[in-house]
Amino acid sequence: MEHLRSIGIFVRAVELQSFAAAAGALALTPSAVSKAVAGLETSLGVRLLTRAARGVTLTDEGARFYARCRTIVSELQAAEREASGSRGAARGRLRVALHTGLAQGRILAHLPRFLELHPAVQLEVLLAPGSRSLEAEGIDVGVFIGEPIEKNLVARRIAEIQFVTCASRRYLEAHGVPRTPLDLREHNCLVYSRPNGRPYDEWTFTQGDETQVVKVRGNYGANEGPVLRDAAMASVGITRIFDIADASVFARGLLVSLLTEWQGAGPPVQIMYQRSGRTAPKIRAFTGFVASLFEDHKPSIPKSGRKERWPMYRS
């Protein structure tokens, strides 16, 4: 029992990949976080984390220990919420902004169940194709794809998206089927335009330990995912879409997935809310509920210290 506090600090440091970030989230000093983790390592007789200037990463022993501790901390938090009873019940007006594609594909159909669980909440939903300013627009919670554009936000990764490379059957019949990522250089590829105007024209593919980065080109680009998806369905070319929001187009035979033996890591789905001393019960309830809807895409904790930064994506 004496190690429970240190375990909670360790889990938070792993989730945020930084002693400094964990200290900010827990209202502690970075040295207190470091001391708690070091004490835990001394007691266990193993090194749990590798420290570096850019953050902390799990060792093999640390990864196994974290997998157990995450469950323990989650159960303890659930027990605390249950013990607090109605005093911590979710209530009041809750204004949320949801990425349009995620909302339509994953979230909206489940919101009646959320209101059944929390009848004292008055929910207002805003659909957003891209980022919204939570503070300026009085938004309590945002669920977006990519990284936050505001600094004073808690951003919790709840899902990892995969890109699916795809085209229509008619396009493939006319131009052939790419067998490897490098074959895409001979095809008309439909490219997403980032918010800063730069095209996302370097597509990364992984297969086991092998990685291929392909510079693609084509005659059509857009800053909205559905525009590229619809152009692909119209046989304009090959594009990449999110596996979370657009799975139905494959089930209906409108698009064919390509290079299925290769993985294409995409941007994260993140729940965001303003940082404060104590998170309101209604925000905790909503973030936990939405996170549960993405369990099949739950993010893993990388051992490498490098975490790719993604732009805020539009639907």
DODO-116145 format. One line per field, with one value per residue (C-alpha): residue in three letters; x, y, z. Coordinates in Angstrom, 2 decimals, always signed. Each point is the difference from the previous one (the first is absolute). Layout:
# residues N
aa: Ala,...
x: X,...
y: Y,...
z: Z,...
***
This chain:
# residues 315
aa: Met,Glu,His,Leu,Arg,Ser,Ile,Gly,Ile,Phe,Val,Arg,Ala,Val,Glu,Leu,Gln,Ser,Phe,Ala,Ala,Ala,Ala,Gly,Ala,Leu,Ala,Leu,Thr,Pro,Ser,Ala,Val,Ser,Lys,Ala,Val,Ala,Gly,Leu,Glu,Thr,Ser,Leu,Gly,Val,Arg,Leu,Leu,Thr,Arg,Ala,Ala,Arg,Gly,Val,Thr,Leu,Thr,Asp,Glu,Gly,Ala,Arg,Phe,Tyr,Ala,Arg,Cys,Arg,Thr,Ile,Val,Ser,Glu,Leu,Gln,Ala,Ala,Glu,Arg,Glu,Ala,Ser,Gly,Ser,Arg,Gly,Ala,Ala,Arg,Gly,Arg,Leu,Arg,Val,Ala,Leu,His,Thr,Gly,Leu,Ala,Gln,Gly,Arg,Ile,Leu,Ala,His,Leu,Pro,Arg,Phe,Leu,Glu,Leu,His,Pro,Ala,Val,Gln,Leu,Glu,Val,Leu,Leu,Ala,Pro,Gly,Ser,Arg,Ser,Leu,Glu,Ala,Glu,Gly,Ile,Asp,Val,Gly,Val,Phe,Ile,Gly,Glu,Pro,Ile,Glu,Lys,Asn,Leu,Val,Ala,Arg,Arg,Ile,Ala,Glu,Ile,Gln,Phe,Val,Thr,Cys,Ala,Ser,Arg,Arg,Tyr,Leu,Glu,Ala,His,Gly,Val,Pro,Arg,Thr,Pro,Leu,Asp,Leu,Arg,Glu,His,Asn,Cys,Leu,Val,Tyr,Ser,Arg,Pro,Asn,Gly,Arg,Pro,Tyr,Asp,Glu,Trp,Thr,Phe,Thr,Gln,Gly,Asp,Glu,Thr,Gln,Val,Val,Lys,Val,Arg,Gly,Asn,Tyr,Gly,Ala,Asn,Glu,Gly,Pro,Val,Leu,Arg,Asp,Ala,Ala,Met,Ala,Ser,Val,Gly,Ile,Thr,Arg,Ile,Phe,Asp,Ile,Ala,Asp,Ala,Ser,Val,Phe,Ala,Arg,Gly,Leu,Leu,Val,Ser,Leu,Leu,Thr,Glu,Trp,Gln,Gly,Ala,Gly,Pro,Pro,Val,Gln,Ile,Met,Tyr,Gln,Arg,Ser,Gly,Arg,Thr,Ala,Pro,Lys,Ile,Arg,Ala,Phe,Thr,Gly,Phe,Val,Ala,Ser,Leu,Phe,Glu,Asp,His,Lys,Pro,Ser,Ile,Pro,Lys,Ser,Gly,Arg,Lys,Glu,Arg,Trp,Pro,Met,Tyr,Arg,Ser
x: +0.00,+2.90,+0.82,-3.50,+0.79,+3.27,-1.78,-2.54,+2.81,+1.83,-3.12,-0.56,+3.63,-0.28,-3.25,+1.45,+3.53,+1.51,+0.74,-0.67,-3.39,-0.97,+1.01,-2.26,-2.93,+0.44,+0.85,+3.44,+3.55,+1.99,+2.50,-2.80,-1.17,+3.57,+0.56,-3.22,+0.86,+3.59,-1.23,-2.31,+2.87,+2.23,-2.69,-0.64,+3.67,-0.54,+0.19,-3.47,+0.72,+2.82,+0.59,+0.98,-0.16,-3.04,-1.97,-0.28,-0.53,-0.86,+2.55,-1.12,-0.55,-1.73,-2.39,-1.10,-0.36,-1.95,-2.48,-0.92,+0.09,-2.25,-2.79,+0.59,-0.10,-3.12,-1.78,+1.02,-1.29,-3.29,-0.27,+0.60,-2.68,-2.45,+0.79,-0.52,-3.60,-2.32,+2.41,+2.04,-2.91,+0.16,-2.45,-0.50,+0.43,+2.70,+1.06,+2.05,+1.57,+0.43,+1.96,-2.74,+1.24,+0.59,-3.34,-1.96,+1.94,+0.56,-1.55,-3.42,-1.93,+1.20,-0.76,-3.56,+1.58,+2.33,-3.03,-1.70,+3.06,+0.24,-3.53,+1.07,+2.20,-1.31,+2.03,+0.67,+1.85,+1.88,+1.31,+3.33,+1.88,+3.24,+1.25,-2.00,+1.23,-1.31,+0.60,-1.27,-3.18,-0.80,+0.47,+0.47,+1.34,+1.33,+0.52,+2.31,+2.48,+3.58,+1.76,-1.57,+0.46,-0.30,+2.69,-1.98,-1.88,+0.05,+0.24,-0.66,+0.67,-2.85,+0.55,+2.56,-1.24,+1.30,+0.02,-1.61,+1.34,-2.85,-1.51,-3.10,-0.21,-0.40,+3.23,+1.90,-1.37,+1.21,+3.38,+1.00,+0.34,+3.09,+1.75,+2.54,+0.03,+2.61,-2.49,-2.04,+2.52,-1.55,-3.56,-2.14,-0.13,-2.51,+1.79,-1.18,+0.97,+1.10,-1.41,+3.29,-0.52,+2.73,-1.11,+0.20,+1.73,+2.47,-1.85,+1.66,-0.52,+1.34,+0.17,+1.73,+3.35,-0.11,-1.13,-0.59,-0.67,-1.46,-0.17,-3.32,-1.48,-3.28,-2.27,-2.45,+0.31,-2.27,+0.02,-3.10,+0.16,-3.48,+0.90,+2.90,-2.10,-2.76,+2.55,+1.42,-3.49,-0.38,+3.14,+2.21,+2.91,+1.37,-0.30,+0.33,-2.91,-0.43,-0.98,-2.16,-2.34,-0.29,-0.27,-3.46,+1.31,+1.86,-2.96,-2.14,+2.64,+0.46,+3.76,+2.59,+2.75,+3.53,+3.37,-1.77,+3.18,+1.52,-0.94,-0.54,+0.01,-2.18,-0.70,-1.41,-3.53,+0.20,-2.41,+0.86,-1.15,+1.34,+2.54,-1.23,+0.63,-2.84,-1.83,-3.77,-1.93,-1.94,+3.26,+1.43,-3.20,-0.10,+3.69,-0.16,-3.14,+1.42,+3.30,-1.93,-1.43,+3.51,+1.23,+0.72,+2.42,+1.54,+3.49,+3.05,+2.82,+3.10,+3.37,+1.78,+0.06,-1.00,-3.66,-0.97,-1.82,-3.05,-1.85,-3.63,-1.96,-3.28,-2.72
y: +0.00,+2.37,+0.06,+0.93,+3.70,-0.68,-2.41,+2.69,+2.46,-2.60,-0.72,+3.72,+0.51,-2.87,+1.32,+3.49,-1.26,+2.73,+0.65,+3.70,-0.61,-2.50,+2.53,+2.62,-2.41,-1.15,+3.44,-1.24,+1.09,-1.93,-0.98,-1.50,-2.07,-1.14,-0.88,-2.03,-2.03,-0.51,-1.24,-2.45,-1.28,-0.43,-1.94,-2.28,-0.37,+0.74,+3.06,+0.88,+3.07,+1.28,+3.70,+2.31,+3.72,-0.47,-2.03,-3.44,-3.40,-3.41,-2.75,-3.58,-0.52,+3.35,-0.89,-3.18,+1.82,+2.85,-2.41,-1.27,+3.39,+1.67,-2.42,+0.47,+3.80,-0.12,-2.22,+2.26,+3.06,-1.77,-0.96,+3.61,+1.24,-2.59,+0.83,+3.71,-0.73,+2.75,+2.70,-0.67,-0.62,+1.49,+2.88,+3.29,+1.32,-1.75,+1.54,-2.33,+0.39,-3.20,-0.65,-0.47,-3.30,-1.56,+1.22,-1.45,-3.25,-0.71,+2.34,+1.48,-3.27,-0.68,+3.38,-0.96,-2.71,+2.59,+2.11,-3.05,-0.57,+3.69,+1.44,+3.18,+1.07,+2.40,-0.87,+2.39,-1.42,+2.01,-1.81,+1.36,-0.93,+1.12,+1.61,+2.40,+2.33,-1.51,+3.10,+2.58,-1.94,-1.19,-3.66,-2.44,-2.99,-0.45,-3.30,+0.64,-1.69,+1.23,+2.21,+2.87,+3.52,+1.54,-0.42,+0.01,-3.23,-3.51,-2.23,-3.71,-2.42,-2.49,-1.65,-0.63,+0.37,-2.04,+1.31,-2.30,+0.37,-0.52,+0.53,-0.92,-3.21,+2.01,+1.90,-3.21,-1.71,+2.93,+0.62,-3.22,-0.98,+1.19,-2.99,+1.91,+3.53,+1.04,-0.82,+3.01,+2.25,-1.13,+0.85,+3.10,+0.53,+2.32,+1.99,+1.64,+3.66,+0.90,+3.11,+1.79,-0.66,-2.64,-3.23,-3.24,-1.69,-2.27,-3.18,-2.25,-3.77,-2.59,-3.77,-1.58,+1.77,+1.39,+3.56,+1.57,+3.70,+0.72,+3.44,-0.04,+2.42,+0.57,+2.51,+0.51,+1.05,+1.32,+1.03,-2.08,-3.78,-0.70,+1.95,-2.36,-3.04,+1.05,+0.69,-3.50,-1.47,+1.94,-1.80,+3.09,-1.77,-1.67,+1.61,-0.76,+0.18,-0.65,-3.50,+1.30,+2.32,-1.48,-3.78,-0.11,+0.85,-3.32,-1.99,+1.46,-0.74,+3.65,-0.16,-2.76,+0.00,-0.35,-1.09,-1.64,-1.71,+3.44,+2.19,+3.73,+1.75,+3.09,+2.87,-0.57,+0.57,+2.25,+1.20,+3.54,+2.23,+3.04,-0.58,+0.84,-0.97,-2.55,-1.48,+0.28,-3.28,+0.67,+0.28,-3.15,-1.86,+1.10,-0.60,-3.47,-0.85,+1.15,-1.80,-3.25,+0.36,-0.28,-3.05,-1.89,+2.77,+0.57,+1.59,-1.93,+1.44,+0.19,-1.06,+2.52,+3.54,+1.48,+0.96,+1.31,+3.32,+0.10,+3.05,+0.49,-1.95,+0.96,-2.51
z: +0.00,+0.65,-3.72,-1.29,-0.26,-1.82,-2.36,-0.86,-0.71,-2.12,-2.09,-0.62,-1.03,-2.50,-1.45,-0.50,-0.84,+2.16,+3.67,-0.50,-1.64,+2.71,+2.65,-1.59,-0.19,+3.63,+1.49,+1.05,-0.77,-2.64,+2.67,+2.13,-2.97,-0.73,+3.66,+0.20,-3.11,+1.15,+3.35,-1.73,-2.15,+3.06,+1.82,-2.97,-0.88,-3.71,-2.25,-1.26,-2.12,-2.16,+0.53,-2.85,-0.70,-2.25,+2.55,+1.56,-1.62,+1.37,+0.44,-0.67,+3.73,+0.22,-2.83,+1.80,+3.32,-1.62,-1.59,+3.48,+1.72,-2.56,+0.92,+3.72,-0.24,-2.17,+2.54,+2.88,-1.82,-0.69,+3.68,+1.05,-2.36,+1.29,+3.63,-0.59,-0.95,-1.10,+1.18,-3.13,-2.34,-3.49,-0.35,-1.77,-3.54,-2.02,-3.31,-2.22,-3.44,-2.02,-3.17,-2.60,-1.44,+3.42,+1.29,-2.90,-0.10,+3.70,+2.56,-0.77,+0.04,+3.56,+1.58,+1.05,+2.15,+1.56,+0.95,+1.50,+2.18,+0.96,-0.03,+1.82,-2.95,-2.67,-3.10,-2.89,-3.02,-2.62,-3.09,-1.20,-3.19,+1.65,+3.17,+2.16,+2.73,+3.22,+2.10,-2.50,-0.82,+3.51,-0.89,+2.87,-1.96,-3.53,-1.82,-2.95,-2.30,+0.30,+2.51,+1.98,-1.34,+3.49,+2.63,+3.24,-0.72,+1.34,-3.08,+0.56,-2.83,-0.15,-3.39,-2.69,-3.55,-2.91,-3.55,-2.56,-3.53,-2.43,-3.45,-1.98,-2.00,-3.20,+0.62,+0.74,-3.11,-2.10,+1.65,+1.75,+3.64,+1.94,+1.58,+2.12,+1.46,-2.58,-2.80,+1.14,-1.76,-3.28,+1.06,+0.34,+3.77,+1.67,+2.69,+3.21,+0.49,+3.52,+1.74,-0.79,-3.71,-0.37,-1.68,+1.96,-2.94,+1.80,+0.91,+2.56,+0.04,+2.45,-0.16,+2.97,+0.33,-3.54,-0.72,-3.41,-0.50,-3.42,-1.59,-1.85,-2.48,-1.76,-1.64,+2.86,+3.63,+2.73,+3.65,+0.82,+0.34,-1.46,-3.15,-0.69,+0.90,-2.41,-2.75,+0.47,-0.23,-3.25,-1.30,-0.08,+1.71,+3.12,+3.43,+3.71,+2.44,+3.71,+1.03,+2.88,-1.85,-3.48,+0.44,-1.61,-3.47,-0.07,+1.29,-2.79,-2.63,-0.95,+0.59,+0.07,+2.64,-1.37,+1.39,+2.92,+1.23,+0.66,+2.98,-0.32,+3.37,+0.09,+2.41,+3.50,+1.21,+3.05,+2.65,+1.06,+2.82,+1.81,+2.73,+3.49,+3.60,+0.07,-2.95,+0.26,+0.38,-3.22,-1.95,+1.58,-0.80,-3.62,-0.72,+1.53,-1.96,-3.34,+0.64,+0.47,-3.53,-1.45,+1.93,-3.25,-1.03,+3.43,-0.22,+1.09,+2.11,-2.23,+1.36,-2.19,+1.29,-3.36,-0.36,-3.43,-0.08,-2.22,-1.27,+0.96,-2.61,-1.56,-0.65
***
